Amino acid sequence: MTDQQHTVRRRIAINPLPWVFPSADFSFGTRKNWDIAARFHAGLGYEAMVLAEATDEVEGSLADRFDRFGLIPAPGYLGVSADQPQSQRIAQTRAAARQHRKFGLSEMFLALRSVPERRAHPAEGVLADPDRTGRLAVALAELAGVAHDEGVTAAFHPHTGSWIETESETRQVLDATAGSALAFGPDIGHLTWAGADVMSLFSDYSHRIAGVHVKDVALAQVQAARRVGADYRSATVDHHVWTEPTRGDADFAGILDLLPADFTGWFIVEVDEPSLPTREESSRFALEVTATL
């Protein structure tokens, strides 16, 4: 840290993606996988694990599972489709917000789901359309208002492969929604992959940051993936663009020092595809680094 010392203990959670979605559809895996992940991370020293997207699962049963492993829930992630009717997105947002409130959470991450056009050419901003971005900004602000009515702050989460992945698109959304209920939930890895000036984004919108996803990117691997035209899955699984915090090219110490000294938002460790030899080593390293930066 620099002279700006963080006065509040960091709340660090794990999104154990290498445990709970072994398939490429990015859905949560089996209860057994969830339990294995919970047991390991609780023993490692994580205090929290992310809440899954709203499902038909009885909340009481899920709460029992958190209690069993001595973990608390951390803000989860809701992805909505850019193509579906707003009425459906509103219903999904309300359900997710209500689930978060039942678990005592006051924030959640809100993102757009990926689209084929950009999954084929990730982090390049293909087919950029400011008019579309503007329409999506209006829709996201309305969804944040729905979450706010349920007592939850929705933090917008730019995601590689979605219609809002670049710095210019992120800024357009945040500027267009200034004064709304929509907060900012950046992922350092996704923004770095897309070529954003992450330090500038954190500096300019620090007052709206409600939580941060923590992972890094190896830019040499990004360039290697682009040279062969790798799609999102190949770039992440075969070329290993993701890596643990401080093992890539993002200036983690500098970025996190731009947060307010009294920042109380969550830090969500989320290394989709570990670059260390095992997922266990990846989670251990990420916790140690995130707690000490």
C-alpha positions in Angstrom: 0.0 0.0 0.0 1.0 3.6 -0.3 0.4 6.3 2.3 -3.4 5.8 1.8 -3.9 2.9 4.3 -7.1 0.9 4.2 -8.7 1.3 7.6 -11.3 -1.5 7.1 -10.3 -5.2 7.0 -10.8 -6.5 3.5 -13.7 -8.8 2.9 -12.4 -11.5 0.6 -14.6 -14.2 -1.0 -14.0 -17.0 -3.5 -15.9 -17.7 -6.6 -14.7 -21.3 -7.0 -15.3 -21.6 -10.7 -12.7 -24.4 -11.3 -14.7 -26.6 -8.8 -18.3 -25.8 -9.7 -18.5 -25.5 -13.4 -16.3 -28.2 -14.9 -18.2 -27.9 -18.2 -18.1 -25.1 -20.7 -21.6 -23.9 -20.1 -20.6 -21.8 -17.1 -23.4 -23.1 -14.9 -23.0 -24.2 -11.3 -22.0 -27.8 -11.0 -23.2 -30.5 -8.6 -23.9 -30.2 -4.9 -20.9 -32.5 -4.3 -18.6 -30.1 -6.2 -20.0 -27.1 -4.2 -19.3 -29.0 -0.9 -15.8 -29.9 -2.0 -15.1 -26.3 -2.8 -16.7 -25.0 0.4 -14.7 -27.4 2.6 -11.4 -26.6 0.9 -11.7 -22.8 0.9 -13.0 -22.6 4.5 -10.0 -24.6 5.6 -7.7 -22.3 3.6 -9.0 -19.2 5.4 -11.6 -17.7 3.1 -14.5 -16.3 5.1 -17.0 -16.3 2.2 -18.1 -17.9 -1.0 -20.3 -16.3 -3.7 -24.0 -16.8 -3.8 -25.1 -18.6 -6.9 -27.6 -16.9 -9.3 -31.2 -17.1 -8.1 -32.4 -20.7 -8.6 -35.3 -22.9 -7.5 -33.2 -24.2 -4.7 -34.7 -23.7 -1.2 -32.8 -20.9 0.4 -32.9 -22.6 3.8 -31.1 -25.6 2.4 -28.4 -23.4 0.9 -28.1 -21.5 4.1 -27.5 -24.7 6.0 -24.7 -25.6 3.6 -22.9 -22.3 4.2 -23.3 -22.8 8.0 -22.0 -26.3 7.8 -18.7 -25.2 6.4 -18.4 -22.0 8.4 -18.7 -19.7 5.4 -20.8 -16.7 4.8 -22.4 -15.8 1.4 -20.8 -13.0 -0.7 -22.4 -11.1 -3.5 -23.2 -13.3 -6.5 -23.4 -12.5 -10.2 -26.5 -12.1 -12.4 -26.0 -12.2 -16.1 -28.9 -11.0 -18.3 -29.2 -11.3 -22.0 -29.1 -8.3 -24.3 -31.7 -9.9 -26.5 -34.4 -10.8 -24.1 -37.4 -8.6 -23.2 -36.8 -6.1 -20.4 -39.7 -7.6 -18.5 -37.8 -10.9 -18.3 -34.7 -9.1 -17.2 -36.6 -7.3 -14.5 -38.1 -10.5 -13.2 -34.6 -12.1 -13.0 -33.1 -9.1 -11.3 -35.9 -9.0 -8.7 -35.5 -12.7 -8.0 -31.7 -12.4 -7.6 -32.0 -9.3 -5.4 -34.6 -10.9 -3.1 -32.3 -14.0 -2.8 -29.4 -11.8 -1.9 -31.4 -9.9 0.8 -32.6 -13.3 2.3 -28.9 -14.0 2.8 -28.2 -10.6 4.3 -26.4 -9.2 1.3 -26.8 -5.6 0.1 -24.8 -5.8 -3.1 -24.8 -8.0 -6.2 -23.0 -8.0 -9.5 -25.0 -7.3 -12.7 -23.7 -8.1 -16.2 -24.7 -8.8 -19.7 -24.3 -12.4 -21.0 -21.8 -13.0 -23.7 -22.9 -13.1 -27.4 -21.5 -15.3 -30.2 -20.1 -12.4 -32.2 -17.8 -11.3 -29.4 -17.1 -14.7 -28.0 -15.6 -15.5 -31.4 -13.3 -12.4 -31.1 -13.0 -11.6 -27.4 -11.9 -8.3 -25.9 -11.7 -6.6 -29.3 -14.9 -4.6 -29.2 -16.1 -6.1 -32.5 -19.3 -4.6 -34.0 -19.2 -1.7 -31.6 -22.5 0.3 -31.6 -22.8 3.4 -29.3 -26.6 3.4 -29.9 -26.9 -0.2 -28.7 -24.7 0.6 -25.7 -26.9 3.6 -24.9 -30.0 1.4 -25.0 -28.4 -1.1 -22.7 -27.3 1.6 -20.3 -30.9 2.6 -19.9 -32.0 -1.0 -19.4 -29.3 -1.6 -16.8 -30.2 1.6 -14.9 -33.8 0.3 -14.7 -32.6 -3.1 -13.4 -30.5 -1.4 -10.8 -33.6 0.5 -9.7 -35.5 -2.8 -9.3 -32.7 -4.2 -7.2 -32.6 -1.0 -5.1 -36.3 -1.4 -4.4 -35.4 -4.8 -2.9 -32.7 -3.3 -0.8 -29.8 -4.4 -3.0 -27.2 -2.3 -4.9 -26.6 -3.7 -8.4 -23.0 -3.2 -9.5 -22.4 -3.2 -13.2 -19.8 -5.7 -14.2 -18.3 -5.3 -17.8 -17.5 -8.8 -19.1 -15.3 -9.9 -22.0 -17.5 -11.4 -24.8 -20.5 -9.3 -24.0 -21.7 -6.1 -25.8 -20.1 -4.0 -23.1 -16.5 -5.1 -22.7 -14.2 -2.2 -23.7 -13.2 0.9 -21.7 -15.2 3.2 -24.0 -18.3 1.1 -23.6 -17.9 0.9 -19.9 -17.5 4.6 -19.6 -20.5 5.3 -21.8 -22.7 3.1 -19.5 -21.3 4.6 -16.3 -21.6 8.2 -17.6 -25.1 7.6 -19.0 -26.3 6.2 -15.6 -24.7 8.8 -13.3 -27.1 9.6 -10.5 -29.0 6.3 -11.0 -28.9 3.3 -8.6 -26.4 1.5 -10.8 -23.0 1.0 -9.1 -19.8 -0.3 -10.6 -18.4 -3.8 -10.0 -15.2 -4.0 -12.1 -13.3 -7.1 -12.9 -9.6 -6.3 -13.1 -8.9 -9.2 -15.4 -11.7 -8.6 -17.9 -10.9 -4.9 -18.2 -7.2 -5.5 -18.6 -7.8 -8.1 -21.3 -9.9 -5.6 -23.2 -7.1 -3.1 -23.1 -8.7 -0.7 -20.7 -6.8 1.8 -18.6 -8.0 0.1 -15.4 -6.3 2.6 -13.1 -8.0 5.5 -14.8 -11.4 3.7 -14.5 -10.9 3.1 -10.8 -9.8 6.7 -10.3 -12.7 8.2 -12.2 -15.4 6.0 -10.8 -14.1 5.0 -7.4 -17.2 6.6 -5.7 -19.4 4.0 -7.5 -17.4 0.9 -6.9 -19.3 -1.5 -4.7 -17.2 -4.6 -5.2 -14.2 -5.9 -7.2 -13.5 -9.2 -9.0 -9.9 -10.2 -8.6 -7.9 -11.9 -11.3 -5.1 -11.0 -13.6 -4.3 -11.4 -17.3 -1.1 -12.4 -19.1 -1.0 -10.1 -22.0 1.6 -12.2 -23.8 -1.0 -15.0 -23.8 -3.7 -12.6 -25.0 -1.5 -11.7 -28.0 -0.7 -15.4 -28.7 -4.4 -16.2 -28.7 -5.2 -13.3 -31.0 -2.6 -14.3 -33.5 -4.4 -17.6 -34.1 -7.9 -16.1 -33.9 -8.8 -18.0 -30.7 -12.3 -17.6 -29.4 -13.1 -17.0 -25.8 -13.0 -20.6 -24.6 -9.8 -21.3 -26.4 -8.2 -18.1 -25.2 -9.0 -19.0 -21.6 -8.7 -22.8 -21.6 -6.0 -23.4 -24.2 -4.0 -20.2 -24.1 -4.4 -19.5 -20.4 -4.9 -15.7 -20.6 -6.2 -15.7 -17.0 -3.8 -15.9 -14.1 -3.7 -15.2 -10.4 -3.5 -11.6 -9.1 0.0 -10.1 -9.4 1.2 -12.9 -11.7 0.0 -11.1 -14.8 0.3 -7.6 -16.2 -2.3 -5.6 -14.2 -0.9 -3.1 -11.6 -2.8 -4.6 -8.7 -1.2 -2.6 -5.9 -1.7 0.7 -7.8 -5.3 -0.2 -8.8 -6.4 -1.2 -5.3 -4.8 1.9 -3.8 -7.2 4.0 -5.8 -10.1 2.7 -3.7 -11.3 4.9 -0.8 -9.4 4.2 2.4 -12.8 3.2 4.1 -13.9 1.0 1.2 -16.0 -1.8 2.6 -17.0 -3.6 -0.6 -16.2 -7.3 -1.4 -13.1 -8.5 -3.1 -14.2 -11.6 -5.1 -11.3 -13.9 -6.1 -12.3 -15.4 -9.4 -9.5 -17.1 -11.4 -11.6 -18.9 -14.0 -8.7 -21.0 -15.3 -5.8 -21.2 -12.9 -2.3 -20.8 -14.3 -0.6 -22.3 -11.3 -0.3 -26.1 -11.4 -3.5 -26.8 -9.4 -6.7 -25.1 -8.5 -5.7 -25.5 -4.8 -2.4 -23.6 -5.3 -4.3 -20.9 -7.2 -6.8 -20.3 -4.5 -4.1 -20.2 -1.8 -1.9 -17.8 -3.7 -4.8 -15.5 -4.6 -6.0 -15.3 -1.0 -2.5 -14.5 0.3 -1.9 -11.8 -2.3 -5.3 -10.2 -2.0 -5.1 -9.9 1.7 -1.7 -8.2 1.7 -1.8 -5.9 -1.3 
